[in-house]
Amino acid sequence: MFINNSIKQSVYIIGLLFTAPLMALIQGISPTDLSISSIDADKTLQEGLLGFSFILIFCLTLLLANSTKRIKILAYTLILSGLFQAVYGSMMTLTGTEYSFFIPKEYYKNLATGTFINRNHLAGYLVLTLSVGIGIMVSTLTTQSTQSWRERFRLIITTLLGPKARLRIMLIIMVAGLVMTHSRMGNSSFFISLAITGIIALILSKHSTRSTMILISSLIVIDIFVMGTFFGVEKVADRLQNTSEEHETRDEVNRYTLDAIQDNLLTGSGAGTYYTNFPKYRQYDVGKRFYDHAHNDYFEFASEYGVVVTACLLLAVLLVLLSTLKALRKRKKPLMRGIAFSATMAIIALAIHSTVDFNLQIPSNAATFMVILALGQISLHHKSRER
């Protein structure tokens, strides 16, 4: 279970996370003549209940993932969920059967969206589950040096026929699904977070051989580029190169969102009220498109909750990140190091992706991120009882 220090730190993190739904509750029930009240009380109360549910998911993960077996089951459940999304989205695209979970697709045709409406949200979900998969793969690496050719041959056969091979195939399929979304920042955040986390693990880890880490990283990168050659990584690159200010209005939206933040700097306009509040600030240069969300999670949280609550949420994620970095440096158990790798990569990837999209406004992605945050906390403080 958890030692006293872990309980204290978990309580701090939960307390910081609770600031958002508590603020939503206050905004929703405050009299309309107060500056703290929401401009849409019903929607704010609904968002507050949703926020409480996310925190309960975080707490349940901390309480129930209390053994090695349960942690592995939870990790593989997330991996299989990402695998299903990748297979479903890829098959819908490759076969021309454009359905989004029994509903004909109206947008993003010829692109993988899985059961999501927006391809960027499928990309965000796949990056989160890929982070878990790569972390589990890292945890299966052996640190024993093999000298004889028989031992090396046996190790190669075991790798090709054992669980590592099956996990690698899952990761390849998920990477193919990610590439087929053609999401610019989804793919970029995956590559960047993988590279950064790999470097951090090499620097901090005392229990893994550098050659093994470099080998597995190179194999993953090779898989990414090989699968990308067949499934359109060049199209993602073309979209990155062809991106121009003339076709993108996100900069203007962010600028007008900053105006909304300044008018309600401390308390925000109310949770879930971005689509109601933004028309007051938008100008003609953003076109006729309806913006129900800002394409920036940081700005949307600050606009709805205020900068104080937003800072508390960022601090909670930062505390978990510090826990995962400590786990990479201190933990001897391979599974805990692998889970720490997963959480670190997921946090970095979503931190990057949130600058241009709103994955945390999608319940499935937000709930998955809360589970991974809890796993990150577990990676440092979990004490095995199987002795």
C-alpha positions in Angstrom: 0.0 0.0 0.0 1.1 3.6 0.5 3.4 5.0 3.1 2.6 8.1 5.1 4.4 10.5 2.8 2.5 9.1 -0.2 -0.8 9.7 1.6 0.1 13.3 2.4 1.2 14.0 -1.2 -1.9 12.3 -2.6 -4.1 14.4 -0.3 -2.4 17.5 -1.6 -2.9 16.5 -5.2 -6.6 15.6 -4.6 -7.1 18.9 -2.8 -5.6 20.9 -5.7 -7.8 18.9 -8.1 -10.9 19.6 -6.0 -10.6 23.3 -6.5 -12.1 23.1 -10.0 -15.4 21.3 -9.2 -15.7 23.3 -5.9 -15.4 26.6 -7.9 -18.0 25.3 -10.4 -20.3 24.5 -7.5 -19.8 28.0 -6.0 -20.3 29.7 -9.4 -23.5 27.6 -10.1 -25.3 28.4 -6.8 -24.1 32.0 -6.3 -26.8 34.8 -6.7 -26.7 36.3 -10.2 -25.8 39.8 -8.9 -22.4 38.6 -7.6 -19.3 38.8 -9.9 -18.4 35.2 -9.0 -21.6 33.8 -10.4 -21.7 31.8 -13.7 -23.3 33.2 -16.8 -24.9 29.8 -17.3 -25.5 28.2 -13.9 -27.0 25.0 -15.1 -24.1 24.2 -17.4 -21.6 25.1 -14.7 -23.3 22.8 -12.1 -23.2 20.0 -14.7 -19.5 20.6 -15.3 -18.9 20.6 -11.6 -20.5 17.1 -11.2 -18.4 15.9 -14.1 -15.3 17.3 -12.4 -16.1 15.5 -9.1 -16.5 12.2 -11.1 -12.9 12.7 -12.6 -11.5 13.2 -9.1 -13.3 10.0 -7.9 -11.7 8.1 -10.8 -8.3 9.4 -9.6 -9.1 8.3 -6.0 -10.5 4.9 -7.0 -7.4 4.2 -9.1 -5.2 5.0 -6.1 -7.2 2.7 -3.8 -7.9 -0.2 -6.1 -4.6 -0.5 -8.1 -2.8 -1.8 -5.0 -1.1 -4.9 -6.3 1.2 -5.7 -9.2 -1.5 -7.9 -10.8 -4.1 -5.1 -10.7 -1.7 -2.6 -12.0 -0.9 -4.8 -15.0 -4.6 -5.5 -15.6 -5.4 -1.8 -15.6 -2.4 -1.0 -17.9 -3.3 -3.7 -20.4 -7.0 -2.6 -20.3 -5.9 0.8 -21.4 -3.7 -0.7 -24.1 -6.5 -2.9 -25.5 -8.8 0.1 -25.5 -6.4 2.1 -27.6 -5.9 -0.9 -29.8 -9.6 -1.2 -30.4 -9.8 2.5 -31.3 -6.9 2.2 -33.7 -8.3 -0.9 -35.4 -11.8 0.5 -35.7 -10.7 3.9 -37.0 -8.2 2.3 -39.5 -10.7 -0.2 -40.8 -13.4 2.5 -41.3 -10.9 4.5 -43.3 -9.3 1.7 -45.3 -12.6 0.0 -46.2 -14.4 3.3 -47.0 -17.1 2.5 -44.5 -17.3 5.9 -42.9 -19.1 5.3 -39.6 -18.4 6.8 -36.2 -19.8 4.1 -33.8 -23.0 3.2 -35.7 -23.5 6.8 -36.9 -22.5 7.9 -40.4 -19.6 10.3 -40.4 -20.3 13.9 -41.5 -16.8 15.2 -40.9 -13.2 14.0 -41.3 -14.0 11.5 -44.0 -11.0 9.4 -45.3 -9.4 10.0 -41.9 -9.2 7.8 -38.8 -11.5 9.1 -36.1 -12.4 5.8 -34.3 -15.5 6.3 -32.1 -14.6 10.0 -31.7 -16.0 12.9 -33.9 -12.8 14.8 -34.1 -9.6 13.1 -35.4 -7.5 15.2 -33.0 -9.2 13.7 -30.0 -8.6 10.1 -31.3 -5.0 11.1 -31.7 -4.9 12.4 -28.1 -6.4 9.2 -26.8 -4.0 7.0 -28.8 -1.0 9.0 -27.5 -2.2 8.4 -23.9 -2.7 4.7 -24.4 0.5 4.4 -26.4 2.3 6.0 -23.5 1.0 3.2 -21.3 2.0 0.5 -23.8 5.5 1.8 -24.3 6.0 2.0 -20.5 4.9 -1.6 -20.1 7.3 -2.5 -22.9 10.1 -0.8 -21.1 9.3 -2.7 -17.9 9.8 -6.0 -19.7 13.4 -5.2 -20.7 16.0 -7.4 -19.2 19.0 -5.9 -17.5 21.0 -9.1 -17.5 24.0 -9.1 -19.9 24.2 -12.2 -22.1 27.7 -13.5 -23.0 27.2 -16.8 -24.8 25.6 -17.1 -28.2 23.2 -19.7 -26.9 21.8 -17.3 -24.3 21.6 -14.6 -27.0 19.8 -16.9 -29.4 17.4 -18.0 -26.6 16.7 -14.4 -25.8 15.9 -13.5 -29.4 13.5 -16.5 -29.8 11.8 -15.6 -26.5 11.4 -12.0 -27.7 10.0 -13.0 -31.1 7.5 -15.5 -29.7 6.7 -14.2 -26.2 4.5 -11.4 -24.8 7.0 -8.7 -26.0 6.2 -9.6 -29.6 2.5 -9.3 -29.1 2.9 -6.0 -27.3 5.1 -4.7 -30.1 2.4 -5.7 -32.7 -0.2 -3.8 -30.7 2.0 -0.7 -30.5 2.6 -0.9 -34.3 -1.1 -1.0 -35.0 -1.8 1.9 -32.6 1.0 4.0 -34.2 -0.5 3.2 -37.6 -3.9 4.4 -36.4 -2.3 7.6 -35.0 -0.6 8.4 -38.3 -3.9 7.8 -40.2 -5.6 10.5 -38.2 -3.2 13.0 -39.9 -3.3 15.0 -36.7 -0.4 17.4 -36.8 0.0 18.0 -33.1 -1.1 14.5 -32.1 1.7 13.0 -34.1 4.2 15.7 -33.1 3.4 15.4 -29.4 3.9 11.6 -29.6 7.3 11.9 -31.2 8.5 14.8 -28.9 7.2 13.2 -25.7 8.8 9.9 -26.5 12.1 11.5 -27.2 12.1 13.7 -24.1 11.0 10.9 -21.8 13.5 8.5 -23.3 16.3 11.0 -22.6 15.0 11.6 -19.1 14.9 7.9 -18.4 18.4 7.4 -19.6 19.7 10.2 -17.4 17.7 9.3 -14.2 17.5 5.5 -14.3 20.1 3.6 -12.3 18.8 0.2 -13.0 18.5 -0.1 -16.7 21.4 -0.5 -19.1 21.7 2.4 -21.6 22.3 0.0 -24.5 19.0 -1.7 -23.8 17.1 1.6 -23.6 18.7 2.8 -26.8 17.9 -0.5 -28.5 14.2 -0.4 -27.6 13.9 3.3 -28.5 15.5 2.6 -31.9 13.2 -0.3 -32.5 10.1 1.8 -31.7 11.3 4.6 -33.9 12.0 2.2 -36.8 8.5 0.7 -36.4 7.0 4.2 -36.5 8.7 5.2 -39.7 8.1 1.8 -41.4 4.4 1.9 -40.6 4.2 5.6 -41.4 5.6 4.9 -44.9 2.5 2.6 -45.6 -0.1 4.6 -43.7 0.6 8.2 -44.7 3.2 9.9 -42.4 4.2 12.0 -45.4 0.7 13.5 -45.5 1.1 14.6 -41.9 4.4 16.2 -42.8 2.7 18.0 -45.7 0.0 19.3 -43.4 2.6 20.7 -41.1 4.5 22.4 -44.0 1.3 23.8 -45.6 -0.1 25.2 -42.3 -0.3 29.0 -42.8 -1.8 31.9 -40.9 -4.3 32.4 -43.8 -6.0 29.1 -43.1 -5.6 28.9 -39.3 -7.7 31.1 -37.0 -6.5 29.6 -33.7 -4.2 32.5 -33.1 -7.0 35.0 -33.4 -9.3 32.8 -31.2 -6.5 32.7 -28.5 -6.1 36.4 -28.6 -9.8 37.0 -28.1 -9.9 34.4 -25.4 -7.2 36.3 -23.6 -9.5 39.3 -23.6 -12.2 37.1 -22.0 -9.7 35.9 -19.4 -8.7 39.5 -18.4 -12.3 40.5 -17.8 -12.8 37.6 -15.4 -9.2 37.0 -14.3 -9.7 35.5 -10.8 -13.1 33.7 -11.0 -13.7 33.1 -14.7 -17.1 33.2 -16.4 -18.2 29.8 -15.1 -17.3 26.2 -15.9 -18.6 25.1 -19.3 -19.6 28.6 -20.5 -16.9 29.2 -23.1 -19.3 28.8 -26.0 -21.7 31.3 -24.3 -19.0 33.8 -23.4 -16.8 33.8 -26.5 -19.2 35.4 -29.0 -19.0 38.6 -26.9 -15.3 38.9 -27.7 -14.8 37.4 -31.2 -14.3 39.5 -34.3 -15.0 39.1 -38.0 -11.5 37.7 -38.8 -12.3 34.3 -37.2 -15.0 33.6 -39.8 -18.5 32.3 -39.2 -17.4 29.1 -37.4 -19.0 28.4 -34.1 -16.5 27.9 -31.3 -17.8 25.8 -28.5 -14.3 25.3 -27.2 -11.0 27.2 -27.3 -8.3 25.3 -29.2 -6.2 25.6 -26.1 -7.0 23.8 -22.9 -5.0 26.3 -20.8 -6.9 29.3 -22.1 -10.2 27.6 -21.8 -9.7 26.6 -18.2 -8.5 30.1 -17.3 -11.5 31.6 -19.1 -14.0 29.4 -17.3 -12.4 28.9 -13.8 -10.0 31.8 -13.5 -6.3 31.8 -13.2 -6.2 30.7 -9.5 -8.0 27.4 -10.1 -6.1 26.9 -13.3 -2.8 27.3 -11.5 -4.0 24.8 -8.9 -4.7 22.2 -11.6 -1.3 22.7 -13.2 0.4 22.4 -9.8 -1.4 19.1 -9.2 -0.1 17.7 -12.5 3.3 19.1 -11.8 3.4 17.2 -8.4 2.6 14.0 -10.2 5.3 14.6 -12.7 7.8 15.1 -9.9 6.7 11.8 -8.5 7.2 10.0 -11.8 10.7 11.5 -12.1 11.6 10.4 -8.6 10.3 6.9 -9.5 12.5 6.7 -12.6 15.5 7.6 -10.4 14.7 5.5 -7.3 12.5 2.6 -8.0 14.2 -0.8 -8.6 11.1 -2.7 -9.7 10.8 -2.8 -13.5 7.0 -2.4 -13.5 7.1 0.7 -11.4 9.8 2.2 -13.6 7.7 1.4 -16.7 4.6 2.9 -15.2 6.6 6.0 -14.3 7.8 6.2 -17.9 4.2 5.9 -19.1 2.9 8.7 -16.9 5.8 11.0 -17.7 5.3 10.6 -21.4 1.6 11.1 -21.2 1.9 14.3 -19.1 4.5 15.7 -21.6 2.5 14.7 -24.6 -0.8 16.2 -23.3 0.9 19.3 -22.1 2.1 19.9 -25.7 -1.1 18.9 -27.4 -3.2 21.1 -25.1 -1.6 24.2 -26.5 -3.6 23.7 -29.8 -6.5 21.5 -28.9 -9.0 20.7 -26.1 -8.5 17.0 -25.3 -9.2 17.7 -21.6 -12.7 18.8 -22.5 -13.5 15.3 -23.9 -14.7 13.1 -21.0 -13.0 9.9 -22.2 -9.6 11.6 -22.7 -9.9 13.4 -19.4 -10.9 10.3 -17.5 -8.0 8.3 -19.1 -5.6 11.1 -18.2 -6.8 11.0 -14.5 -6.1 7.2 -14.4 -2.6 7.7 -15.8 -2.0 10.5 -13.3 -3.0 8.1 -10.5 -0.7 5.4 -11.9 2.1 8.0 -11.9 1.6 8.6 -8.2 1.4 4.8 -7.6 4.7 4.3 -9.5 6.7 6.1 -6.7 4.8 4.9 -3.6 3.5 1.5 -4.3 4.9 -1.1 -1.9 4.6 -4.7 -3.0 2.9 -7.0 -0.5 3.8 -10.2 -2.5 6.6 -11.4 -0.3 
